[in-house]
Each structure stands twice: as C-alpha cells, then as structure tokens.
Amino acid sequence: MLNRMRSCGTAAMVAVLSFLGLGALRFAHAQQPGQPTLRIAAAADLGPVLPPLLERFERQTGIHAEASYQSSAALTMQMLNGAPFDLFLSADLSYPQRIVAAGLAVSAAPIPYARGTLVLFTRHDSRWPVPKLDTLRDPALRRLAIANPDRAPYGRAALAALTSLGLLEALKPRMVTAENIAQAAQFAETGNADAGLISLTAALTPALRSAGSYFVLPRDLYPPITQGAVVLAKSPRRQNAQRLLDFLLSPEMQRQLALSGLQPVR
C-alpha cells in the first residue's frame, strides 16, 4: 500500500512538473523577449477593435504589437515626417495612398482590410432614446458631434450623409467637431452633444451600448468607408508587419472584425 502511495505521489508530481514545464514553454513562446515590438499606426475607430486581435496575434506568433490610435490624418503626417511605424491601418484609402505616393510603402497601392459603417447615436436619457433619421430633422437637436472632416474619414462621411439628406446647412451651426471619431463618440456618450454621427465600432462598445442606442445610416447616403493598410518600406520589421496584415485578412479575423462593427472585405 505504501509503495502504491509513493508511486501515485511520484506520478502526480511528474504530471504537475510536466504541466508547469509546458506552461513555461508556452509562456516563453508567447513572450519571446528578443522579438522587436511592432509599431502600428491605427485609425481611431480601431481603438475598441484592435487590442484583443493584437493579443491573439501575439499568442499565435510571439510577436508583440503596440498601436497608436489617432486620426488617420494625424498619423499620416507623423509618418511623412519620419515616425518609425511599421504598419498603417487607416480609416480610408486616401491617407495610405499618400504614404504610397511618398514612396514610403511596400505595396503599390493600399490594401483594403475592412469597411466602416456610420451610425447616429443618442443616449437613453435623451429626447430621442431610439434614434432615427428624423432625429436629425428635429429643431430640438442642439448639438451634433462629428469627427473633424478635415482629418477623419468618418467626419467626411458624416458631411456627405447630411448633404445627401439636405440637412448640412441647417445643422452646421449645431455641429460639435471632435479631433477624431473616438472623441466624437465620447461627446455623444457623455451628453456633451445631443447626438453623434459616429462609427459602428464605437457604438458597439460596452460603454456606449449601456449609455444609448444607434441607428445605422443608409449606405447610399455617403461614399463607402473602405479602410486601407500599408506596410512601411523603411521598417526593419516589414516581414512581421506583413504577417500581422495577413492575420487581419484571414477569414477568422475578418469574422471577428464583423462582430466589432467593420464589414469584411473578404
């Protein structure tokens, strides 16, 4: 009996040590301390979307990536001035095209990775707890948040939609212009604006879903928001940047993007 107990104890200890050893190996693979960090220039609408995908990419490849979320225009200016990013994930095609035109991209044209959706968001405690197109026509709407159309593709889409509806001139004096789409969403969420024309990615975040509701604007009101990417030619991590872009374009990740409010391109 004593020998059997010793044998079982030894087997259990071996199993535990094997498990811990396997966990250590997995941890070492996931961390890979010698692996250079990828620097991603990411459009602000990707703030709610990209972090879990980057974590998953790191678990699969051991490559750590960090993203800077700003307006596409601001990120483009930084790269044109020499900022050492490895991959640019823009909210449209025009800004990465500038990187291509400057000879700073690996590819000859931006690579589409998703399509954005414009929505109208209002708080539950507002005059319009369930927003619709007529909300934009209501004279009681005093403050409408949009992203800066000079810097953010979603801001340009908002102007296009309002122009299509014949409401641009009437609403211009009531617009609250944010630096980027994330800030526009924040204005609408906190009540600093009565409503916001924001991205579906922002509207689907837990904070905004708890605070309010959204209405998807008909897509024929504004040009398609095709979001494009380029790998930076001067990056010493070009290969890893391309691996990340390929990862985002994979069928499984395209499905994940769709769940987060971005239409797949594949």
N, C-alpha and C positions, 0 to 999 in steps of 0.2 A: 504493500500500500504506500509506504514511504517513498519507495523508488518511483512508483507511478506519479506521486505528487511532485517529486523533484523533476520528473520528465515533463509533466504538464507545465510546471513553472518555467522550466527552461524553454519549452516551445513557445509559451506565451511571451517570454522576454525576447526571444528571437523575432517573433511576429511584430512586437512593439518596436524593436530596433529597426527592423526592416521597413516598417511603416514610416518611422521618423526619418530613416535614411532616404526613402523615396520622396518624402515631403521636402527634405533638404535639397534633393536633386531638382525637384520641381521649382523650388524657390530660387535656387541658383540659376536655373534656366530663365525664370521669369525676370530676374533682376539683371543679369549679365552686366556687372559693374563697368566693364570696359567698353560697353556699347555706347557710342555717341548719341546724345539726345537729338531727336528730330525736332526742328522748329517749324511750326505750322502757322501761317498767316490765315486766319479763318474769319469769314464774314460773321457779323454779329448775330445773324439768325441761327447760326450753328451752335451758339452757346448752350442751349438746352439739349442739343442732339449729339454733339461730338464726344464729350468726355467718356461716356460708357463704351463707345466704339473704340476709342483710343486705348482704354483699359483692356478691352478684349483683344485688340491687335497686339498689345504688349504680352498678354498671356500666351498668345499663339506663337509669337515670333521672338520674344525677348527684347524687342525694340521699343524703347520709351520715347513717347512723343508729347510735346507740350505745345498748346495752342494759344495764340494771342487773338482775342476776339474784339474786332473793331469794325468800323465801316469799311466797305471794300475800297473806297476812295482813299481813306487814310492809310490803309495797308499798302495800296499801290504806290503811293507817294514814298512811303518808307523804303520799299524795295527799289524804286527808281533812284533813291538816294543811297543805296548800298546796304540796306538792312539785311543781315545774314539769315534769311528764311530759306527753308528747303522746299516747302510746298505751299502753294497759294490756293485756297479754297474760297472762291469769290461767290457773291450772291447773284452775279450775272456773267455774261461773256465779254462785255466791253472792257472791264478792268483787266482781266488776264490777257486780253488781246493787246493792251498797252505794254504789258510785260513781254509779250511775243515780239511786238514791233520794235522794242528797245533791244532786241537780241539777247534777252535775259532768260528765255525759256528753252527747255529741251525740245519741246514739240513745236511744230509749225503753226499750230492753232490750239486754242483752249479745248480741253476735253470735258464735255458735259458730264456731270455726276448726279444731278438731281434737278427737279423743277419746283419752284416755290409757289405758294398759294397765299393770296391776300384775303384777309378777313376783317370784318367790322366787329370790334369787341366793346361791350359795355358791362358795367358792374351790376350785380344782382340788386343792389340797393339804389340803382339809378332810376330815372324816369322811364328807361327802356330796358327792363330786365331781360327781355328777349329781343335782341336787335334784328332789324331787317332794313331793306333799302330805304323805306320811308323814314327811318330814323334820321338819315342824312338830310331829309327834306323838312324836318321838324324845326320851326323857328326857335324852339326852346333849347336846341343844341347850341351851346355857347362856346365850347372848347373841344376841338377835334385834334387829337395827336396824330402826327405822321412823322416818319423819318425824313431827314433832310434830303430833298430830291436831288440836290447838287452832289451828294456824297453817297447816298444809299439807294440801291436799285428798288427796294420796296417803297421808298419815298416817290420815286418816279412812277412806279406802278399805281400808287395812290392818286397822284395827279392825273394820270391817264384815265383812271376809273371815274374820277369826279368830272373830268372833261366829257367823257362819254355820257355821263348822266346829266350833263348840262348844269352841274352844281358848283363848278370850280369858282366862278366869280363870287357867288353868294357865300361860299364857305371860306374863301381866302382870309378875310379879316378874323375868322374864328379859329384858324389853324394854330396849333402849338407845335413848333418844329423841334424835333429831337435830333441829337447828333447821329443816332443810328436806330435800327429797328428795336434793339433791346431797350433803349431808353424810351422810345415811343410806347412800348408795351408797359414799361414801368409807370409812365404818366397815366395811362388808362387804368392800370391796376390799382394805383393808389388814390385815384379820384382827382388827380391834378388836371385831368381832362375828362370831359363827359363821356367821350368815346375815343376809340383809336382804330386807325387803319393799320393793322399790324400783320405779321406773318402767322401762318397756322402753327408753325413750330413754337412760337411764343404762346399762342392761345391754348395749346395742349399741355403746357407745363402745369404741374400740380397747383402752383400758387394762383395762376390765372383761372384755372378750371374751378377752383374753390371760390374765387372772387367774383366771377361773372360768366357770361355766355358769349358766343361768337356766331356770326353769320358769314358763310362763305360767299364772297362776291362772285357773280358770274364771270367766267374766264374770258368771255368775249368783251368785257369792259376794259381790259388792259392787255398789253403785249405779254407773251409768255415770259415768265421769270426763269429762264434757263441758267442754272448755276454751273460755272465752269472752273476748271482747275488747270494749273500748270506746275510742273516741276522746274525749279530754278536751275539754270545751266551751270552757275558757278558754285553750286552746293557740293561740298565734298561727300555728302550723304545722298547723292542723287539716286543711287540704287535702292536704298531703304525708303526714300520718299516715293519712288515708283511702286514699291511693294505696298505701301500704305494706300496709294491711289487705287491700285488693283484690288486691294482688300475692300475698299469702299464701293467699288464697281461690281463686286461679286454678287451673285443672286441673293445670298443670305443677307448681306449687308444692305442691299437695295430694299429688301423687305423690311429691315429694321428702320431704314430711313423713312419708308412709307408710314410706319407706325408712329413716327415722330412728326409727321406733317409735311414731308417732302415727297413729291411724286418721283418714282423711279424713272430712270432713263433707259433701263434695260429690263 
